[in-house]
């Protein structure tokens, strides 16, 4: 079964959010690891840089998959700011 790993930046991003939002994002990431096809257009490949984005309400999760289909989360931000971060 695939796992979800968080970068130090992603951990900091999640700490800044309300617990309710953090729990929802973690739940969606767990679900995406188990059944990525079930998310349809909520998971899209990023253009201009490597990785994918997962849409969770007004939040965007930037992540990538490794060879074993584990999810590596790089960052979590509001939708209006996430694409500006490099």
N, C-alpha and C positions, 0 to 999 in steps of 0.2 A: 504494500500500500504506500503511495507517495506521501511525503512529508512536506511541511511548509517551514522554510527557514527565513529569518529576518536579518537584514543587514543592521549594523549599528544605527544608521540613519533612519531606517524604517522603525526601529524600536523607539527612537526619540520622537518620531512623528506620531506614533500611536499613543505615547505617554501624554502628549499634548491634547489629545481628544477626550471627549466625555467617554466614560466607561461603556455606556450603552452603544455608542458609535463604534468603539473599539471591538466590542463583542460581536457586533453585526459584521464588521469587516473580517474579523478572524473566522467567523462562521462561513462567510462567502468564500474565503480563501480555502478553507478545508473542503468545502463542496466542490470548488474548482479543481482542486488536486484530485479528488475522487472521480468527478465526472465533468471534464472540461467542455465536452460537447453540449451539455445542458444549458450553457450560458449564452449560446447564440451570439448576438451582436454586443453583449456586455463584455466580451473579451475580444480585443482587436490588436493586431500587430501595430507597433509604433512606426511612423514614417520619419526618416531622417536620423534615427538612432536605433539601437538594438533593444529588443524587449517587447513586452505586451502591456496593455493596460486593462484593468478590470474596473468597471463602473459599479459603484455601490452608492446609490443616492447621489448626493452632491460631492462625493469623494472619489478620487481616482487612485488606484493602487498600481504602481509601476513594478513589474516583475518579469522574471524570465524562468524558463524551465531548464533543468539540467538533463543529462543523458538518461537518468532513471525516472524522469517525469516528476521530480520534486520541484516545488515552486520556491524560488529565491526572490523575496520581496526586497526591492531597492528603496521604495519610498511611498508615502501616503500623504496626499495633500488635497486641498480643495480644488475643484475642477478648474477654477480660473487661474491657479498658480502652478499647478503641477507640471505643465508643459514648458514653463520658463526655466525650471531648474535643470541644470546639466550635471 
